[in-house]
Amino acid sequence: MTPSADARPYHHGNLRTALLEAAERRLAEHGADAIALRDLAREIGVSHAAPRRHFADRQALLDALAISGFARLDERLRAAVDDAAADSSSRMRAVASTYTRFATENASLLDLMYTSKHRPGGEVILEAAEAPFSLLSDLIEQGQRENTLTCEDLTGSATVLFASLHGIATMINGGFVPAAQLEGLTEIAVTQFLQAAGPAPVADQR
């Protein structure tokens, strides 16, 4: 028999983490509208009041989930940089591949991450988003120092590359492009960016 709300424990070994994990599962299966603190408490097996020890309301939980998503994305991107060769081109390819994989493996979470940072009061989420996306600018700056990239508009160049990668992931998530094309399209996007932003070819003097 399911215990009543009053009979459920108030404490949990790691309630905050458990709530975020349960919320992410529900997000992936049913969407953000299906997430409610009371339902998550029932699923975890704590009293309906227990989640409010960590999240004042449903929006606070969704914001924390978005912030956690950006932190995980940042961690994966920086690990990809560490594992790649030291030149900017190799690192950019690694970051691009890691981003599009994350975006297609966590489609619902990614959608929440982006929509949350633009709502009123979402400044803390916008701040969390800056860490992973500053990485592209850092790599473009590295390419400029290596003289493999000559683009002058750093922000614009990073935005164009990100838009290409995010567009690929969005098309795959929407079923417009087969998932099997993910790596190939990502490679094309990075290659074309590097060619367009690289030094002009030396004219044949013959």
HELIX and SHEET records of a PDB file:
HELIX    1   1 ALA A    5  ALA A    7  5                                   3    
HELIX    2   2 LEU A   15  HIS A   30  1                                  16    
HELIX    3   3 ALA A   32  ALA A   34  5                                   3    
HELIX    4   4 LEU A   37  ILE A   44  1                                   8    
HELIX    5   5 ALA A   50  ARG A   53  5                                   4    
HELIX    6   6 ARG A   58  ASP A   83  1                                  26    
HELIX    7   7 SER A   88  GLU A  105  1                                  18    
HELIX    8   8 ALA A  107  SER A  116  1                                  10    
HELIX    9   9 GLU A  123  ARG A  145  1                                  23    
HELIX   10  10 LEU A  154  ASN A  173  1                                  20    
HELIX   11  11 ALA A  179  GLN A  181  5                                   3    
HELIX   12  12 LEU A  182  ALA A  197  1                                  16    
END                                                                             
